[in-house]
Amino acid sequence: MSDFLSSDLLDDRRLLQLAKRVAANWDQLARLLSVAEDEVGDLLLTEGHSHHGAFRMLWEWREASSNLETSFNLLLDALRQLGHSDDVEQIFR
């Protein structure tokens, strides 16, 4: 997995692609990723259910992550729980 992550699997371009696909329920994804509830609330107030809000949440989550491999696996699991398995295959192949 570290080979994937060394090639920036969680780069801004991929996060933006993902944000566009999860915009309608990014707050649910944020909760599965253990993003603080107050951060989710603030982003919902300022961005709503938009891909901008989803991207900001994903970007802040990635920046706060101390272990990219663990974070990446958590993201994949959360996306699959929310029914985004196809998105996982298309974005992270």
N, CA, C and O atoms as a GROMACS GRO file, in nm:
protein
  372
    1MET      N    1   0.082  -0.120   0.000
    1MET     CA    2   0.000   0.000   0.000
    1MET      C    3   0.086   0.125   0.000
    1MET      O    4   0.049   0.226  -0.061
    2SER      N    5   0.200   0.122   0.067
    2SER     CA    6   0.281   0.243   0.073
    2SER      C    7   0.330   0.286  -0.065
    2SER      O    8   0.356   0.404  -0.086
    3ASP      N    9   0.344   0.192  -0.159
    3ASP     CA   10   0.380   0.230  -0.296
    3ASP      C   11   0.272   0.319  -0.356
    3ASP      O   12   0.302   0.418  -0.422
    4PHE      N   13   0.145   0.283  -0.334
    4PHE     CA   14   0.035   0.365  -0.380
    4PHE      C   15   0.043   0.505  -0.320
    4PHE      O   16   0.032   0.605  -0.390
    5LEU      N   17   0.064   0.509  -0.190
    5LEU     CA   18   0.060   0.637  -0.121
    5LEU      C   19   0.180   0.723  -0.154
    5LEU      O   20   0.172   0.846  -0.150
    6SER      N   21   0.292   0.661  -0.188
    6SER     CA   22   0.406   0.742  -0.226
    6SER      C   23   0.380   0.812  -0.358
    6SER      O   24   0.444   0.913  -0.388
    7SER      N   25   0.287   0.761  -0.438
    7SER     CA   26   0.253   0.827  -0.564
    7SER      C   27   0.132   0.920  -0.546
    7SER      O   28   0.061   0.949  -0.643
    8ASP      N   29   0.109   0.964  -0.426
    8ASP     CA   30   0.004   1.062  -0.394
    8ASP      C   31  -0.136   1.015  -0.431
    8ASP      O   32  -0.209   1.084  -0.503
    9LEU      N   33  -0.172   0.900  -0.381
    9LEU     CA   34  -0.306   0.849  -0.407
    9LEU      C   35  -0.413   0.940  -0.349
    9LEU      O   36  -0.526   0.942  -0.398
   10LEU      N   37  -0.379   1.015  -0.246
   10LEU     CA   38  -0.475   1.108  -0.186
   10LEU      C   39  -0.441   1.252  -0.226
   10LEU      O   40  -0.451   1.344  -0.144
   11ASP      N   41  -0.400   1.272  -0.351
   11ASP     CA   42  -0.367   1.406  -0.396
   11ASP      C   43  -0.493   1.490  -0.418
   11ASP      O   44  -0.604   1.437  -0.416
   12ASP      N   45  -0.476   1.620  -0.438
   12ASP     CA   46  -0.589   1.711  -0.452
   12ASP      C   47  -0.679   1.674  -0.569
   12ASP      O   48  -0.801   1.686  -0.560
   13ARG      N   49  -0.620   1.630  -0.679
   13ARG     CA   50  -0.699   1.595  -0.797
   13ARG      C   51  -0.795   1.480  -0.766
   13ARG      O   52  -0.912   1.486  -0.803
   14ARG      N   53  -0.746   1.379  -0.700
   14ARG     CA   54  -0.833   1.266  -0.664
   14ARG      C   55  -0.937   1.306  -0.560
   14ARG      O   56  -1.052   1.263  -0.566
   15LEU      N   57  -0.896   1.388  -0.465
   15LEU     CA   58  -0.992   1.434  -0.365
   15LEU      C   59  -1.104   1.514  -0.430
   15LEU      O   60  -1.220   1.501  -0.391
   16LEU      N   61  -1.070   1.595  -0.530
   16LEU     CA   62  -1.173   1.673  -0.599
   16LEU      C   63  -1.266   1.581  -0.678
   16LEU      O   64  -1.388   1.602  -0.678
   17GLN      N   65  -1.212   1.480  -0.744
   17GLN     CA   66  -1.297   1.383  -0.815
   17GLN      C   67  -1.392   1.316  -0.718
   17GLN      O   68  -1.511   1.302  -0.745
   18LEU      N   69  -1.339   1.276  -0.605
   18LEU     CA   70  -1.421   1.210  -0.504
   18LEU      C   71  -1.526   1.307  -0.448
   18LEU      O   72  -1.641   1.269  -0.430
   19ALA      N   73  -1.486   1.430  -0.422
   19ALA     CA   74  -1.578   1.529  -0.366
   19ALA      C   75  -1.699   1.549  -0.457
   19ALA      O   76  -1.811   1.564  -0.409
   20LYS      N   77  -1.677   1.549  -0.586
   20LYS     CA   78  -1.787   1.567  -0.681
   20LYS      C   79  -1.884   1.450  -0.676
   20LYS      O   80  -2.003   1.466  -0.705
   21ARG      N   81  -1.834   1.333  -0.640
   21ARG     CA   82  -1.920   1.214  -0.637
   21ARG      C   83  -1.992   1.195  -0.505
   21ARG      O   84  -2.095   1.127  -0.500
   22VAL      N   85  -1.940   1.253  -0.398
   22VAL     CA   86  -2.001   1.234  -0.267
   22VAL      C   87  -2.067   1.360  -0.213
   22VAL      O   88  -2.105   1.366  -0.096
   23ALA      N   89  -2.081   1.462  -0.298
   23ALA     CA   90  -2.132   1.592  -0.253
   23ALA      C   91  -2.266   1.581  -0.179
   23ALA      O   92  -2.289   1.652  -0.081
   24ALA      N   93  -2.353   1.494  -0.225
   24ALA     CA   94  -2.488   1.484  -0.167
   24ALA      C   95  -2.487   1.429  -0.024
   24ALA      O   96  -2.578   1.456   0.054
   25ASN      N   97  -2.384   1.352   0.011
   25ASN     CA   98  -2.382   1.293   0.145
   25ASN      C   99  -2.242   1.299   0.208
   25ASN      O  100  -2.203   1.208   0.281
   26TRP      N  101  -2.168   1.405   0.179
   26TRP     CA  102  -2.034   1.415   0.232
   26TRP      C  103  -2.032   1.421   0.385
   26TRP      O  104  -1.935   1.379   0.448
   27ASP      N  105  -2.139   1.474   0.445
   27ASP     CA  106  -2.142   1.481   0.591
   27ASP      C  107  -2.146   1.342   0.653
   27ASP      O  108  -2.088   1.320   0.760
   28GLN      N  109  -2.213   1.248   0.588
   28GLN     CA  110  -2.214   1.109   0.636
   28GLN      C  111  -2.073   1.050   0.626
   28GLN      O  112  -2.027   0.980   0.716
   29LEU      N  113  -2.006   1.079   0.516
   29LEU     CA  114  -1.868   1.032   0.498
   29LEU      C  115  -1.779   1.092   0.607
   29LEU      O  116  -1.696   1.022   0.665
   30ALA      N  117  -1.796   1.220   0.633
   30ALA     CA  118  -1.716   1.287   0.736
   30ALA      C  119  -1.731   1.218   0.871
   30ALA      O  120  -1.633   1.199   0.943
   31ARG      N  121  -1.853   1.181   0.904
   31ARG     CA  122  -1.876   1.115   1.033
   31ARG      C  123  -1.809   0.978   1.038
   31ARG      O  124  -1.754   0.939   1.141
   32LEU      N  125  -1.812   0.905   0.926
   32LEU     CA  126  -1.744   0.775   0.921
   32LEU      C  127  -1.593   0.792   0.930
   32LEU      O  128  -1.523   0.701   0.975
   33LEU      N  129  -1.543   0.907   0.887
   33LEU     CA  130  -1.400   0.935   0.894
   33LEU      C  131  -1.360   0.999   1.027
   33LEU      O  132  -1.244   1.035   1.048
   34SER      N  133  -1.458   1.012   1.117
   34SER     CA  134  -1.437   1.070   1.251
   34SER      C  135  -1.395   1.216   1.247
   34SER      O  136  -1.317   1.261   1.332
   35VAL      N  137  -1.446   1.290   1.150
   35VAL     CA  138  -1.425   1.434   1.146
   35VAL      C  139  -1.510   1.494   1.258
   35VAL      O  140  -1.624   1.453   1.278
   36ALA      N  141  -1.455   1.590   1.328
   36ALA     CA  142  -1.524   1.650   1.442
   36ALA      C  143  -1.659   1.707   1.399
   36ALA      O  144  -1.672   1.770   1.294
   37GLU      N  145  -1.759   1.683   1.483
   37GLU     CA  146  -1.895   1.725   1.453
   37GLU      C  147  -1.907   1.876   1.432
   37GLU      O  148  -1.984   1.921   1.347
   38ASP      N  149  -1.832   1.954   1.509
   38ASP     CA  150  -1.839   2.100   1.491
   38ASP      C  151  -1.781   2.143   1.356
   38ASP      O  152  -1.829   2.238   1.296
   39GLU      N  153  -1.677   2.073   1.308
   39GLU     CA  154  -1.622   2.103   1.175
   39GLU      C  155  -1.724   2.070   1.066
   39GLU      O  156  -1.741   2.146   0.971
   40VAL      N  157  -1.792   1.956   1.082
   40VAL     CA  158  -1.895   1.916   0.986
   40VAL      C  159  -2.005   2.022   0.984
   40VAL      O  160  -2.048   2.066   0.877
   41GLY      N  161  -2.050   2.063   1.100
   41GLY     CA  162  -2.155   2.164   1.110
   41GLY      C  163  -2.116   2.296   1.047
   41GLY      O  164  -2.195   2.358   0.976
   42ASP      N  165  -1.993   2.340   1.074
   42ASP     CA  166  -1.945   2.465   1.015
   42ASP      C  167  -1.941   2.457   0.862
   42ASP      O  168  -1.982   2.550   0.794
   43LEU      N  169  -1.891   2.347   0.811
   43LEU     CA  170  -1.884   2.331   0.665
   43LEU      C  171  -2.022   2.322   0.603
   43LEU      O  172  -2.045   2.375   0.495
   44LEU      N  173  -2.115   2.256   0.671
   44LEU     CA  174  -2.252   2.250   0.619
   44LEU      C  175  -2.313   2.390   0.612
   44LEU      O  176  -2.385   2.422   0.518
   45LEU      N  177  -2.285   2.472   0.713
   45LEU     CA  178  -2.339   2.609   0.713
   45LEU      C  179  -2.280   2.693   0.600
   45LEU      O  180  -2.352   2.769   0.536
   46THR      N  181  -2.151   2.680   0.577
   46THR     CA  182  -2.086   2.766   0.478
   46THR      C  183  -2.094   2.712   0.336
   46THR      O  184  -2.100   2.789   0.241
   47GLU      N  185  -2.093   2.579   0.322
   47GLU     CA  186  -2.084   2.518   0.189
   47GLU      C  187  -2.206   2.435   0.150
   47GLU      O  188  -2.230   2.412   0.031
   48GLY      N  189  -2.283   2.390   0.249
   48GLY     CA  190  -2.396   2.302   0.218
   48GLY      C  191  -2.348   2.169   0.161
   48GLY      O  192  -2.232   2.131   0.177
   49HIS      N  193  -2.439   2.101   0.095
   49HIS     CA  194  -2.404   1.974   0.031
   49HIS      C  195  -2.354   2.002  -0.110
   49HIS      O  196  -2.423   1.976  -0.209
   50SER      N  197  -2.235   2.054  -0.116
   50SER     CA  198  -2.173   2.087  -0.245
   50SER      C  199  -2.040   2.014  -0.256
   50SER      O  200  -1.987   1.964  -0.157
   51HIS      N  201  -1.988   2.009  -0.376
   51HIS     CA  202  -1.857   1.945  -0.389
   51HIS      C  203  -1.748   2.031  -0.325
   51HIS      O  204  -1.642   1.980  -0.288
   52HIS      N  205  -1.773   2.161  -0.311
   52HIS     CA  206  -1.677   2.248  -0.241
   52HIS      C  207  -1.667   2.207  -0.094
   52HIS      O  208  -1.558   2.196  -0.038
   53GLY      N  209  -1.783   2.185  -0.032
   53GLY     CA  210  -1.784   2.142   0.107
   53GLY      C  211  -1.720   2.005   0.124
   53GLY      O  212  -1.645   1.981   0.218
   54ALA      N  213  -1.751   1.915   0.032
   54ALA     CA  214  -1.692   1.781   0.036
   54ALA      C  215  -1.541   1.788   0.022
   54ALA      O  216  -1.468   1.720   0.093
   55PHE      N  217  -1.494   1.871  -0.071
   55PHE     CA  218  -1.350   1.882  -0.092
   55PHE      C  219  -1.281   1.941   0.030
   55PHE      O  220  -1.177   1.892   0.074
   56ARG      N  221  -1.339   2.046   0.085
   56ARG     CA  222  -1.279   2.107   0.205
   56ARG      C  223  -1.271   2.008   0.320
   56ARG      O  224  -1.171   2.002   0.391
   57MET      N  225  -1.378   1.929   0.338
   57MET     CA  226  -1.377   1.829   0.444
   57MET      C  227  -1.268   1.727   0.417
   57MET      O  228  -1.190   1.695   0.507
   58LEU      N  229  -1.261   1.674   0.295
   58LEU     CA  230  -1.160   1.572   0.262
   58LEU      C  231  -1.019   1.628   0.274
   58LEU      O  232  -0.929   1.559   0.323
   59TRP      N  233  -0.999   1.750   0.231
   59TRP     CA  234  -0.867   1.812   0.237
   59TRP      C  235  -0.823   1.828   0.383
   59TRP      O  236  -0.711   1.793   0.419
   60GLU      N  237  -0.914   1.881   0.466
   60GLU     CA  238  -0.881   1.900   0.607
   60GLU      C  239  -0.858   1.766   0.677
   60GLU      O  240  -0.768   1.753   0.761
   61TRP      N  241  -0.938   1.666   0.643
   61TRP     CA  242  -0.921   1.532   0.700
   61TRP      C  243  -0.785   1.476   0.662
   61TRP      O  244  -0.714   1.421   0.746
   62ARG      N  245  -0.748   1.488   0.533
   62ARG     CA  246  -0.618   1.437   0.488
   62ARG      C  247  -0.504   1.509   0.559
   62ARG      O  248  -0.408   1.445   0.603
   63GLU      N  249  -0.514   1.641   0.570
   63GLU     CA  250  -0.407   1.718   0.634
   63GLU      C  251  -0.391   1.682   0.782
   63GLU      O  252  -0.280   1.690   0.835
   64ALA      N  253  -0.497   1.642   0.847
   64ALA     CA  254  -0.492   1.606   0.989
   64ALA      C  255  -0.450   1.461   1.011
   64ALA      O  256  -0.424   1.420   1.124
   65SER      N  257  -0.443   1.384   0.904
   65SER     CA  258  -0.410   1.241   0.915
   65SER      C  259  -0.262   1.222   0.940
   65SER      O  260  -0.177   1.279   0.871
   66SER      N  261  -0.232   1.143   1.040
   66SER     CA  262  -0.092   1.118   1.074
   66SER      C  263  -0.036   0.996   1.002
   66SER      O  264   0.085   0.984   0.983
   67ASN      N  265  -0.123   0.905   0.961
   67ASN     CA  266  -0.078   0.784   0.892
   67ASN      C  267  -0.160   0.769   0.765
   67ASN      O  268  -0.277   0.729   0.770
   68LEU      N  269  -0.101   0.801   0.651
   68LEU     CA  270  -0.177   0.801   0.526
   68LEU      C  271  -0.228   0.662   0.487
   68LEU      O  272  -0.337   0.650   0.431
   69GLU      N  273  -0.153   0.559   0.516
   69GLU     CA  274  -0.198   0.424   0.480
   69GLU      C  275  -0.324   0.387   0.559
   69GLU      O  276  -0.420   0.336   0.502
   70THR      N  277  -0.322   0.412   0.688
   70THR     CA  278  -0.439   0.385   0.772
   70THR      C  279  -0.557   0.472   0.728
   70THR      O  280  -0.670   0.424   0.719
   71SER      N  281  -0.529   0.598   0.701
   71SER     CA  282  -0.635   0.691   0.658
   71SER      C  283  -0.695   0.648   0.525
   71SER      O  284  -0.816   0.654   0.507
   72PHE      N  285  -0.610   0.606   0.433
   72PHE     CA  286  -0.658   0.563   0.303
   72PHE      C  287  -0.750   0.442   0.317
   72PHE      O  288  -0.855   0.436   0.254
   73ASN      N  289  -0.711   0.346   0.399
   73ASN     CA  290  -0.795   0.228   0.421
   73ASN      C  291  -0.927   0.264   0.488
   73ASN      O  292  -1.031   0.208   0.454
   74LEU      N  293  -0.923   0.358   0.581
   74LEU     CA  294  -1.045   0.406   0.646
   74LEU      C  295  -1.137   0.471   0.543
   74LEU      O  296  -1.258   0.448   0.545
   75LEU      N  297  -1.080   0.552   0.454
   75LEU     CA  298  -1.158   0.617   0.349
   75LEU      C  299  -1.223   0.514   0.258
   75LEU      O  300  -1.342   0.525   0.226
   76LEU      N  301  -1.148   0.415   0.214
   76LEU     CA  302  -1.205   0.312   0.127
   76LEU      C  303  -1.319   0.239   0.195
   76LEU      O  304  -1.423   0.215   0.134
   77ASP      N  305  -1.301   0.203   0.321
   77ASP     CA  306  -1.407   0.133   0.396
   77ASP      C  307  -1.531   0.221   0.409
   77ASP      O  308  -1.644   0.174   0.390
   78ALA      N  309  -1.512   0.349   0.441
   78ALA     CA  310  -1.625   0.441   0.457
   78ALA      C  311  -1.699   0.458   0.325
   78ALA      O  312  -1.822   0.457   0.323
   79LEU      N  313  -1.627   0.473   0.216
   79LEU     CA  314  -1.691   0.488   0.085
   79LEU      C  315  -1.772   0.364   0.049
   79LEU      O  316  -1.883   0.376  -0.003
   80ARG      N  317  -1.719   0.249   0.077
   80ARG     CA  318  -1.793   0.125   0.048
   80ARG      C  319  -1.918   0.114   0.134
   80ARG      O  320  -2.023   0.069   0.087
   81GLN      N  321  -1.909   0.156   0.260
   81GLN     CA  322  -2.027   0.154   0.349
   81GLN      C  323  -2.138   0.243   0.295
   81GLN      O  324  -2.256   0.214   0.313
   82LEU      N  325  -2.099   0.351   0.230
   82LEU     CA  326  -2.197   0.446   0.176
   82LEU      C  327  -2.240   0.413   0.034
   82LEU      O  328  -2.314   0.489  -0.028
   83GLY      N  329  -2.194   0.299  -0.017
   83GLY     CA  330  -2.237   0.256  -0.151
   83GLY      C  331  -2.159   0.318  -0.265
   83GLY      O  332  -2.210   0.326  -0.377
   84HIS      N  333  -2.037   0.361  -0.240
   84HIS     CA  334  -1.955   0.424  -0.342
   84HIS      C  335  -1.844   0.332  -0.392
   84HIS      O  336  -1.736   0.380  -0.426
   85SER      N  337  -1.869   0.203  -0.396
   85SER     CA  338  -1.766   0.109  -0.441
   85SER      C  339  -1.720   0.137  -0.583
   85SER      O  340  -1.602   0.125  -0.614
   86ASP      N  341  -1.813   0.173  -0.670
   86ASP     CA  342  -1.776   0.205  -0.808
   86ASP      C  343  -1.683   0.325  -0.814
   86ASP      O  344  -1.589   0.327  -0.894
   87ASP      N  345  -1.709   0.424  -0.731
   87ASP     CA  346  -1.624   0.542  -0.727
   87ASP      C  347  -1.483   0.506  -0.680
   87ASP      O  348  -1.384   0.559  -0.732
   88VAL      N  349  -1.475   0.417  -0.583
   88VAL     CA  350  -1.345   0.371  -0.534
   88VAL      C  351  -1.266   0.311  -0.650
   88VAL      O  352  -1.148   0.343  -0.669
   89GLU      N  353  -1.331   0.224  -0.727
   89GLU     CA  354  -1.262   0.159  -0.839
   89GLU      C  355  -1.218   0.259  -0.944
   89GLU      O  356  -1.108   0.248  -0.998
   90GLN      N  357  -1.301   0.358  -0.974
   90GLN     CA  358  -1.270   0.453  -1.081
   90GLN      C  359  -1.164   0.554  -1.039
   90GLN      O  360  -1.080   0.592  -1.120
   91ILE      N  361  -1.166   0.598  -0.916
   91ILE     CA  362  -1.075   0.704  -0.872
   91ILE      C  363  -0.942   0.648  -0.823
   91ILE      O  364  -0.836   0.707  -0.848
   92PHE      N  365  -0.946   0.536  -0.754
   92PHE     CA  366  -0.825   0.485  -0.689
   92PHE      C  367  -0.769   0.359  -0.754
   92PHE      O  368  -0.702   0.280  -0.686
   93ARG      N  369  -0.793   0.339  -0.880
   93ARG     CA  370  -0.736   0.219  -0.944
   93ARG      C  371  -0.591   0.237  -0.980
   93ARG      O  372  -0.529   0.146  -1.034
   0.00000   0.00000   0.00000
